[in-house]
Amino acid sequence: MNPLSQLVTRLVLMACAASFSSGLLAATVEINGVKVEDSVDVRGSKLLLNGAGTRTRGPFKVYVAGLYLGKKAVTLDEVVSQPGPKRISITMVRDIDAGDLGKLMTRGMQDNMGSAEMSKLVPGLIRMGQMFSEHKNLVVGDNFMIEWVPGSGSVMTIKGKVQGEPYKEPEFFKAMMSIWLGPVPADFKLKDALLGLK
């Protein structure tokens, strides 16, 4: 090998080593054009991707979702009961009326929670519905996240901006997670994907 080839090889190896050591080559998966990271940082805690998939409605792909947890979970109860922060991240792959999405989320919570449980969540449901209505539309590439932050509650972020005060009740976080992970999920295939069952 001539000196120039040796130099090029050495530089390539050094660049690869630097990339690995700095985490620049963190694995991502791409689902319907959305890059889903294999880990995220939430309030100083590293969370790992539990699973990810696509929400479909009829023939249409609506959004890509990723669930991030401190440790692996395969049921709704395991998700909500484990300590530490948690996150579900939703990225749109289709334009949608944000108000309609808020209504669908409320319906998803109702489908999975008893009437007595739901009656305790009414103030939060009203606030969530207003929040989505104020955004008018979510377009391809827009993202919203729901995070459980210990000591604070459920924090909702839309298009990179935190929306008002946290929802303090743990029951509200469980109700929101039930939209995707409950016994009557929005999409059974997405539920299995988020729980890493497929």
C-alpha beads as a LAMMPS data file, in Angstrom:
LAMMPS data file: protein, C-alpha beads

198 atoms
197 bonds

1 atom types
1 bond types

-500.0 500.0 xlo xhi
-500.0 500.0 ylo yhi
-500.0 500.0 zlo zhi

Masses

1 110.0

Atoms # bond

1 1 1 0.000 0.000 0.000
2 1 1 1.488 3.352 -1.000
3 1 1 1.863 6.191 1.540
4 1 1 -1.162 8.094 0.191
5 1 1 -3.416 5.040 0.538
6 1 1 -2.103 4.440 4.052
7 1 1 -2.877 8.049 4.981
8 1 1 -6.413 7.873 3.563
9 1 1 -7.087 4.580 5.366
10 1 1 -5.789 6.014 8.655
11 1 1 -7.946 9.156 8.304
12 1 1 -11.061 7.105 7.551
13 1 1 -10.454 4.894 10.594
14 1 1 -9.880 7.934 12.812
15 1 1 -13.081 9.581 11.554
16 1 1 -15.086 6.405 12.238
17 1 1 -13.631 6.079 15.740
18 1 1 -14.424 9.718 16.503
19 1 1 -17.966 9.311 15.223
20 1 1 -18.600 6.230 17.351
21 1 1 -17.120 7.802 20.474
22 1 1 -19.188 10.958 20.092
23 1 1 -22.395 9.082 19.339
24 1 1 -22.767 10.614 15.885
25 1 1 -23.604 7.218 14.422
26 1 1 -26.530 6.585 16.749
27 1 1 -28.872 4.181 15.039
28 1 1 -32.085 5.505 13.560
29 1 1 -34.863 3.777 11.714
30 1 1 -36.844 5.415 8.959
31 1 1 -40.570 4.763 8.807
32 1 1 -42.562 6.327 5.969
33 1 1 -39.961 9.065 5.608
34 1 1 -39.792 9.836 9.355
35 1 1 -36.460 9.291 11.108
36 1 1 -37.003 7.663 14.496
37 1 1 -34.054 7.849 16.898
38 1 1 -33.137 4.756 18.907
39 1 1 -32.745 6.837 22.083
40 1 1 -33.655 10.281 23.410
41 1 1 -32.805 12.393 26.438
42 1 1 -35.704 13.520 28.617
43 1 1 -34.783 15.761 31.558
44 1 1 -31.349 14.149 31.871
45 1 1 -32.590 10.553 31.562
46 1 1 -31.684 8.445 28.544
47 1 1 -34.741 6.653 27.186
48 1 1 -34.605 3.836 24.653
49 1 1 -36.991 3.253 21.773
50 1 1 -39.453 0.616 22.967
51 1 1 -41.104 0.423 19.550
52 1 1 -42.338 2.503 16.622
53 1 1 -44.896 2.217 13.860
54 1 1 -47.460 3.936 11.663
55 1 1 -51.043 4.878 12.456
56 1 1 -53.245 4.103 9.492
57 1 1 -56.882 5.023 9.009
58 1 1 -58.478 3.136 6.172
59 1 1 -56.032 3.282 3.259
60 1 1 -54.261 6.384 4.613
61 1 1 -51.084 6.663 6.649
62 1 1 -51.671 9.392 9.259
63 1 1 -48.619 9.572 11.520
64 1 1 -45.546 7.731 12.763
65 1 1 -45.281 7.138 16.516
66 1 1 -42.340 6.153 18.707
67 1 1 -42.494 5.114 22.377
68 1 1 -39.463 5.806 24.594
69 1 1 -38.982 4.240 28.023
70 1 1 -36.286 3.595 30.604
71 1 1 -36.742 -0.157 30.233
72 1 1 -38.628 -2.538 27.970
73 1 1 -42.404 -2.798 28.442
74 1 1 -44.953 -4.960 26.630
75 1 1 -48.212 -3.845 28.285
76 1 1 -49.915 -0.547 29.114
77 1 1 -49.564 -1.236 32.851
78 1 1 -45.825 -1.878 32.486
79 1 1 -45.459 1.419 30.619
80 1 1 -47.277 3.578 33.155
81 1 1 -46.003 1.846 36.310
82 1 1 -42.292 1.984 35.603
83 1 1 -40.477 4.854 37.315
84 1 1 -38.807 7.734 35.536
85 1 1 -39.645 9.814 32.464
86 1 1 -41.459 8.436 29.417
87 1 1 -42.242 9.827 25.980
88 1 1 -44.445 9.107 23.007
89 1 1 -43.529 11.101 19.910
90 1 1 -45.924 11.562 16.984
91 1 1 -44.863 12.886 13.563
92 1 1 -47.475 13.549 10.911
93 1 1 -47.187 11.938 7.474
94 1 1 -50.524 13.393 6.389
95 1 1 -52.117 16.809 6.895
96 1 1 -54.905 16.714 9.473
97 1 1 -57.262 19.119 11.223
98 1 1 -55.760 19.471 14.714
99 1 1 -59.182 19.929 16.310
100 1 1 -60.344 16.642 14.804
101 1 1 -57.217 14.940 16.119
102 1 1 -57.963 16.255 19.609
103 1 1 -61.499 14.841 19.388
104 1 1 -60.159 11.467 18.220
105 1 1 -57.745 11.393 21.151
106 1 1 -60.570 12.145 23.598
107 1 1 -62.625 9.370 22.011
108 1 1 -59.676 7.003 22.320
109 1 1 -59.429 7.739 26.029
110 1 1 -63.186 7.210 26.477
111 1 1 -63.011 3.866 24.653
112 1 1 -60.408 2.586 27.099
113 1 1 -61.408 4.094 30.446
114 1 1 -64.474 3.574 32.618
115 1 1 -66.998 6.401 32.970
116 1 1 -66.044 6.971 36.624
117 1 1 -62.366 7.349 35.661
118 1 1 -63.209 9.639 32.763
119 1 1 -65.360 11.935 34.927
120 1 1 -62.248 12.797 36.975
121 1 1 -60.370 13.808 33.829
122 1 1 -62.936 16.206 32.341
123 1 1 -61.004 19.447 33.078
124 1 1 -57.884 18.016 31.427
125 1 1 -59.883 16.753 28.448
126 1 1 -61.406 20.180 27.885
127 1 1 -57.980 21.819 28.062
128 1 1 -56.479 19.256 25.674
129 1 1 -59.316 19.774 23.175
130 1 1 -58.849 23.560 23.247
131 1 1 -55.102 23.192 22.830
132 1 1 -55.417 21.134 19.648
133 1 1 -58.166 23.386 18.286
134 1 1 -55.902 26.434 18.640
135 1 1 -53.345 24.833 16.325
136 1 1 -55.874 24.558 13.466
137 1 1 -53.871 22.125 11.351
138 1 1 -50.996 19.705 11.688
139 1 1 -49.182 19.176 8.404
140 1 1 -46.698 16.595 7.128
141 1 1 -43.564 16.759 9.291
142 1 1 -45.234 18.422 12.296
143 1 1 -44.525 16.674 15.583
144 1 1 -46.159 16.511 18.977
145 1 1 -44.979 14.716 22.089
146 1 1 -46.489 13.573 25.342
147 1 1 -43.960 13.133 28.135
148 1 1 -44.375 11.917 31.678
149 1 1 -42.015 13.939 33.895
150 1 1 -41.855 12.729 37.518
151 1 1 -42.767 15.502 39.931
152 1 1 -44.444 17.540 37.182
153 1 1 -46.899 15.347 35.272
154 1 1 -47.758 14.955 31.590
155 1 1 -46.106 17.599 29.436
156 1 1 -47.442 18.154 25.918
157 1 1 -45.267 19.701 23.254
158 1 1 -46.580 20.650 19.808
159 1 1 -44.248 21.797 17.024
160 1 1 -41.430 22.175 19.551
161 1 1 -43.385 24.355 21.993
162 1 1 -44.581 23.221 25.432
163 1 1 -48.339 23.692 25.739
164 1 1 -49.371 25.246 29.049
165 1 1 -49.052 23.601 32.439
166 1 1 -48.476 19.855 32.893
167 1 1 -51.425 17.545 33.491
168 1 1 -50.515 16.545 37.049
169 1 1 -52.658 13.421 37.491
170 1 1 -50.949 10.074 36.749
171 1 1 -54.408 8.875 35.670
172 1 1 -54.392 11.393 32.825
173 1 1 -51.088 10.044 31.509
174 1 1 -52.436 6.483 31.680
175 1 1 -55.601 7.566 29.854
176 1 1 -53.532 9.202 27.104
177 1 1 -51.296 6.142 26.737
178 1 1 -54.411 3.968 26.512
179 1 1 -55.238 5.677 23.204
180 1 1 -52.413 3.657 21.642
181 1 1 -51.782 0.868 24.163
182 1 1 -55.157 0.166 25.777
183 1 1 -57.557 -2.741 25.134
184 1 1 -59.289 -0.712 22.380
185 1 1 -56.330 1.039 20.724
186 1 1 -56.544 3.477 17.841
187 1 1 -54.686 0.913 15.710
188 1 1 -53.924 -2.658 16.807
189 1 1 -50.906 -2.961 14.497
190 1 1 -49.474 0.278 15.870
191 1 1 -50.049 -0.963 19.439
192 1 1 -48.030 -4.107 18.723
193 1 1 -45.310 -2.025 17.048
194 1 1 -45.020 0.409 19.987
195 1 1 -44.799 -2.492 22.430
196 1 1 -42.191 -4.207 20.279
197 1 1 -44.443 -7.224 19.709
198 1 1 -44.146 -7.326 15.928

Bonds

1 1 1 2
2 1 2 3
3 1 3 4
4 1 4 5
5 1 5 6
6 1 6 7
7 1 7 8
8 1 8 9
9 1 9 10
10 1 10 11
11 1 11 12
12 1 12 13
13 1 13 14
14 1 14 15
15 1 15 16
16 1 16 17
17 1 17 18
18 1 18 19
19 1 19 20
20 1 20 21
21 1 21 22
22 1 22 23
23 1 23 24
24 1 24 25
25 1 25 26
26 1 26 27
27 1 27 28
28 1 28 29
29 1 29 30
30 1 30 31
31 1 31 32
32 1 32 33
33 1 33 34
34 1 34 35
35 1 35 36
36 1 36 37
37 1 37 38
38 1 38 39
39 1 39 40
40 1 40 41
41 1 41 42
42 1 42 43
43 1 43 44
44 1 44 45
45 1 45 46
46 1 46 47
47 1 47 48
48 1 48 49
49 1 49 50
50 1 50 51
51 1 51 52
52 1 52 53
53 1 53 54
54 1 54 55
55 1 55 56
56 1 56 57
57 1 57 58
58 1 58 59
59 1 59 60
60 1 60 61
61 1 61 62
62 1 62 63
63 1 63 64
64 1 64 65
65 1 65 66
66 1 66 67
67 1 67 68
68 1 68 69
69 1 69 70
70 1 70 71
71 1 71 72
72 1 72 73
73 1 73 74
74 1 74 75
75 1 75 76
76 1 76 77
77 1 77 78
78 1 78 79
79 1 79 80
80 1 80 81
81 1 81 82
82 1 82 83
83 1 83 84
84 1 84 85
85 1 85 86
86 1 86 87
87 1 87 88
88 1 88 89
89 1 89 90
90 1 90 91
91 1 91 92
92 1 92 93
93 1 93 94
94 1 94 95
95 1 95 96
96 1 96 97
97 1 97 98
98 1 98 99
99 1 99 100
100 1 100 101
101 1 101 102
102 1 102 103
103 1 103 104
104 1 104 105
105 1 105 106
106 1 106 107
107 1 107 108
108 1 108 109
109 1 109 110
110 1 110 111
111 1 111 112
112 1 112 113
113 1 113 114
114 1 114 115
115 1 115 116
116 1 116 117
117 1 117 118
118 1 118 119
119 1 119 120
120 1 120 121
121 1 121 122
122 1 122 123
123 1 123 124
124 1 124 125
125 1 125 126
126 1 126 127
127 1 127 128
128 1 128 129
129 1 129 130
130 1 130 131
131 1 131 132
132 1 132 133
133 1 133 134
134 1 134 135
135 1 135 136
136 1 136 137
137 1 137 138
138 1 138 139
139 1 139 140
140 1 140 141
141 1 141 142
142 1 142 143
143 1 143 144
144 1 144 145
145 1 145 146
146 1 146 147
147 1 147 148
148 1 148 149
149 1 149 150
150 1 150 151
151 1 151 152
152 1 152 153
153 1 153 154
154 1 154 155
155 1 155 156
156 1 156 157
157 1 157 158
158 1 158 159
159 1 159 160
160 1 160 161
161 1 161 162
162 1 162 163
163 1 163 164
164 1 164 165
165 1 165 166
166 1 166 167
167 1 167 168
168 1 168 169
169 1 169 170
170 1 170 171
171 1 171 172
172 1 172 173
173 1 173 174
174 1 174 175
175 1 175 176
176 1 176 177
177 1 177 178
178 1 178 179
179 1 179 180
180 1 180 181
181 1 181 182
182 1 182 183
183 1 183 184
184 1 184 185
185 1 185 186
186 1 186 187
187 1 187 188
188 1 188 189
189 1 189 190
190 1 190 191
191 1 191 192
192 1 192 193
193 1 193 194
194 1 194 195
195 1 195 196
196 1 196 197
197 1 197 198
